[in-house]
């Protein structure tokens, strides 16, 4: 039987767990300002990961419009920051 480090064991557990999307959402929120800039981060109300979809909520119509044009950039930046192909789609609300 192969030995796993505690970190690897946790990663394997979380990969198959429903807790994982909540943890990923928190991780993305923590680096959101670094990824997208202060202005976008300031007016982003909520970030949520469900499956391979990133949901971004904002009450600012102009920001929503800007984010719609930046979907591919958001996917690339988030996936690069997370070190895996986590996000395949972005939904702006």
C-alpha positions as CSV (number, residue, x, y, z in Angstrom):
1,X,0.0,0.0,0.0
2,X,1.4,3.4,-1.0
3,X,1.9,6.0,1.6
4,X,0.4,9.5,1.1
5,X,1.3,12.7,2.7
6,X,-1.4,14.4,4.7
7,X,-1.7,17.1,1.9
8,X,-2.1,14.5,-0.8
9,X,-4.7,12.6,1.3
10,X,-6.7,15.8,1.8
11,X,-6.6,16.6,-1.9
12,X,-7.9,13.1,-2.8
13,X,-10.6,13.4,-0.3
14,X,-11.7,16.9,-1.4
15,X,-11.6,15.9,-5.1
16,X,-14.5,13.6,-4.6
17,X,-16.2,15.7,-2.0
18,X,-19.0,18.3,-2.4
19,X,-17.0,20.5,0.0
20,X,-14.5,21.1,-2.8
21,X,-16.5,23.7,-4.7
22,X,-16.9,25.8,-1.6
23,X,-13.2,25.7,-0.9
24,X,-12.4,26.6,-4.5
25,X,-14.8,29.6,-4.3
26,X,-13.0,30.8,-1.1
27,X,-9.6,30.3,-2.8
28,X,-10.7,32.3,-5.9
29,X,-12.2,35.1,-3.7
30,X,-8.9,35.3,-1.8
31,X,-6.9,36.1,-5.0
32,X,-9.7,37.8,-7.0
33,X,-8.3,41.3,-6.6
34,X,-4.8,40.1,-7.7
35,X,-6.3,38.4,-10.7
36,X,-8.8,41.1,-11.9
37,X,-7.7,44.3,-10.2
38,X,-9.0,46.5,-7.3
39,X,-11.9,48.1,-9.2
40,X,-13.4,44.8,-10.4
41,X,-12.8,43.2,-7.0
42,X,-14.5,46.1,-5.2
43,X,-17.7,45.8,-7.1
44,X,-17.9,42.0,-7.3
45,X,-20.5,40.9,-4.8
46,X,-20.1,37.1,-4.8
47,X,-18.0,34.4,-6.4
48,X,-19.2,30.8,-6.5
49,X,-17.9,27.6,-8.2
50,X,-20.4,25.0,-9.1
51,X,-19.0,22.1,-11.0
52,X,-16.7,23.7,-13.6
53,X,-18.6,26.9,-13.8
54,X,-17.6,30.2,-12.1
55,X,-20.6,32.4,-11.1
56,X,-19.8,36.1,-10.6
57,X,-22.4,38.4,-9.1
58,X,-22.4,42.2,-9.2
59,X,-25.0,44.9,-8.9
60,X,-23.1,47.2,-11.3
61,X,-24.4,46.9,-14.9
62,X,-21.3,48.4,-16.4
63,X,-19.1,45.8,-14.6
64,X,-21.3,43.0,-15.7
65,X,-20.9,44.1,-19.3
66,X,-17.2,44.4,-19.0
67,X,-16.9,40.9,-17.4
68,X,-19.0,39.4,-20.3
69,X,-16.2,40.5,-22.7
70,X,-13.5,39.1,-20.4
71,X,-14.9,35.6,-19.9
72,X,-12.0,33.8,-21.7
73,X,-9.4,36.0,-19.8
74,X,-11.1,35.2,-16.5
75,X,-11.1,31.4,-17.2
76,X,-7.4,31.6,-18.2
77,X,-6.3,33.6,-15.1
78,X,-8.3,31.6,-12.6
79,X,-7.1,28.2,-14.1
80,X,-3.5,29.4,-14.1
81,X,-3.7,30.7,-10.5
82,X,-5.3,27.4,-9.3
83,X,-2.8,25.3,-11.2
84,X,-5.5,23.2,-12.9
85,X,-8.2,23.4,-15.5
86,X,-10.9,24.0,-12.9
87,X,-13.1,26.5,-14.7
88,X,-14.7,25.9,-18.2
89,X,-17.5,28.5,-18.1
90,X,-18.2,31.8,-16.5
91,X,-21.7,33.1,-15.7
92,X,-22.2,36.8,-14.9
93,X,-25.2,37.6,-12.8
